[in-house]
Amino acid sequence: MIIDATDLILGRMATKVAKLALEGEPVTIVNCSGAVVSGNKRQILNRFKQKLDMGAPLKGPYFPKYPERIVRRVVRGMLPYKQEKGEKAFKRVMCYRDIPDKIKNEKIETIENAKYTKLPNLKFVRIMEISKFLGAKL
């Protein structure tokens, strides 16, 4: 299954992807930089910056800066990744910033229940903005 993450709420999309991966279906997420995180922009950016600053530089924990890695990390948080079934499910999830050439001609789906237009107020931040704020060299 190939999912287009453009204009999808990150958490809602991640739960659907995690369920599909646990059921044994390989999932590919494209256009990860277009996914959104709902809420106040300043609070979201501060929360991500706090996660990045946690720990020591050589010891970790390490938090990703790039959009596709942030999305994959959120999906990992929805999986029991320390157990064998979660580890196998996590290997079935692939994330890409854009649409790669090898899957350009395949059918790309979206999740209607996860669109940002379902939000009560339109306060959100795109993953691309978060990545640039964290210092990713895009």
C-alpha positions in Angstrom: 0.0 0.0 0.0 1.3 3.5 -0.9 0.0 6.4 1.1 0.4 10.1 0.1 1.0 12.1 3.4 0.3 15.5 1.9 -2.2 17.4 4.1 -2.7 14.4 6.5 -2.5 14.8 10.3 0.6 13.0 11.4 -0.7 11.1 14.4 -3.9 9.9 12.6 -1.9 8.7 9.6 0.7 7.0 11.8 -2.0 5.0 13.7 -3.4 3.7 10.4 0.0 2.8 9.1 1.0 1.1 12.3 -2.1 -1.1 12.2 -1.5 -2.0 8.6 2.1 -2.9 9.3 1.1 -5.1 12.3 -1.3 -6.9 10.0 1.6 -7.8 7.7 1.0 -5.4 4.9 4.1 -3.4 3.6 3.3 0.3 3.7 5.1 3.1 1.8 4.5 6.7 2.8 5.4 9.4 0.1 5.5 13.2 0.4 6.3 13.1 4.1 7.3 16.7 4.1 3.6 17.6 3.4 2.2 16.0 6.6 0.9 18.3 9.3 1.1 18.4 13.1 -2.0 20.1 14.7 -1.7 22.8 17.3 0.0 26.1 18.2 3.1 26.6 16.0 5.4 27.9 18.7 4.5 25.1 21.1 5.1 22.4 18.5 8.4 23.8 17.5 9.5 24.1 21.1 8.5 20.5 21.8 10.5 19.2 18.9 13.5 21.3 19.8 13.3 20.0 23.4 13.4 16.4 22.0 16.4 17.2 19.8 18.3 18.8 22.8 17.7 15.8 25.1 20.7 13.7 26.1 24.4 14.0 25.3 25.6 14.4 21.7 27.7 11.2 21.7 25.3 9.0 23.8 21.8 9.9 22.6 18.9 9.6 22.5 19.0 10.7 18.9 16.0 12.5 17.4 15.7 12.8 13.6 15.8 16.1 11.7 14.7 15.1 8.2 10.9 14.9 7.4 10.9 11.2 6.3 12.8 10.2 9.4 10.5 12.2 11.7 7.4 10.5 10.2 9.1 7.0 10.5 9.9 7.8 14.1 6.3 8.7 14.9 5.1 5.4 13.3 7.7 3.6 15.4 6.1 5.2 18.5 2.8 3.5 17.6 4.4 0.1 17.4 5.7 -2.3 20.0 9.1 -2.0 18.4 11.0 -3.7 21.2 9.1 -6.9 20.6 9.7 -9.2 17.6 6.3 -8.5 16.0 6.8 -4.8 16.3 10.3 -5.0 14.9 9.1 -6.9 11.8 6.2 -4.5 11.4 8.6 -1.5 11.6 10.7 -3.0 8.8 7.6 -3.0 6.6 7.2 0.8 6.8 9.2 2.9 4.3 9.0 6.7 4.2 10.1 9.1 1.4 10.2 12.9 1.2 9.0 12.9 -2.4 7.7 10.2 -4.8 10.6 7.9 -5.9 10.9 6.9 -9.5 10.3 3.2 -8.8 6.8 3.8 -7.5 5.7 6.8 -9.6 3.4 4.7 -11.8 1.7 2.8 -9.0 -1.6 3.6 -7.3 -1.2 6.1 -4.5 -3.9 6.3 -1.9 -4.8 8.7 0.9 -6.6 8.5 4.2 -9.7 10.6 4.2 -10.3 10.5 7.9 -6.8 12.0 8.5 -7.1 15.2 6.4 -6.3 18.4 8.2 -9.6 19.9 7.1 -11.2 17.8 9.8 -9.6 19.9 12.5 -11.9 22.3 14.4 -9.5 25.1 13.9 -6.8 25.4 11.2 -3.8 25.7 13.5 -1.0 23.4 12.2 2.6 23.1 11.2 4.0 21.2 8.3 6.8 18.6 8.8 9.0 20.5 6.4 8.8 23.7 8.6 9.7 21.6 11.7 12.7 20.0 9.8 14.0 23.4 8.7 13.6 24.7 12.3 15.6 21.7 13.7 18.4 22.5 11.2 18.0 19.9 8.5 20.0 20.7 5.4 17.3 20.1 2.7 
